[in-house]
């Protein structure tokens, strides 16, 4: 006969985000029922019980938040710090002025392709932004590849073990459970032996990809548009969560990543400083319709920064603000 072990509240974690969602539902229903006298007393009793249960759970269990429900407040509660990354304009100019003739042709073709996307596709929703994102990443791969080194794009790459990567605050115990799939892992690799075959084989190993990349890895997180009302910055917690999971899975001291909806781009650097995870965030760089007119300088800047994020060569490209 099977016996199930009884567990106390301290034995496991609770997803407090679900509790918050439940409370929001209660509040919405309360507003709908407002004014119905026969329900007021019963409703207050239900609300009191729910609030009491939440307080009990908060006091006895370590909160766990998954990457799908991650918020900026959750990052702070877990002890993850946000700081600013500022690009140095003169150094960005040096990057764009150093473009090869082949790269200039590739970027000109990319500029024409993105213009056509803007002319033909509604950009309020996910498919439109993904078309631009895919075009930019393909151009990045072409420009960054050489005879000795190639670039692979791995969409929806699985990261972390089945139950995710666990991050917790050393004092409060506030815990994040991060995992799932990264939107795009862009990897630079040496085209030797069977590296290419292992990267592109159906069902290829995540561990193989990390080994082949040897740290030359860029994470690109797609801000999946659900309509014009949701801003790009609202996806930052998801991007940071994916970056932490990838950094821990690949055992890297730091990782560079970016967040984009195709039109707007934010660049990040995540690293551990004195035992504290800190992510540095740049200002938004735009790749809208107006930015593609004329010489298309904003596009050239974004492509060159992406190349640098994949394979850093310029140490003074940006300043990390305290």
Helices and strands as residue ranges (DSSP letters): G 9-11, H 16-33, H 37-60, E 64-66, G 67-69, H 72-77, E 81-87, H 89-97, H 101-120, H 126-144, E 149-159, E 165-168, E 175-178, E 180-190, H 195-200, H 206-213, E 217-222, G 232-235, H 236-249, E 254-260, E 264-273, E 276-281, E 285-286, G 290-292, H 297-310, E 318-320
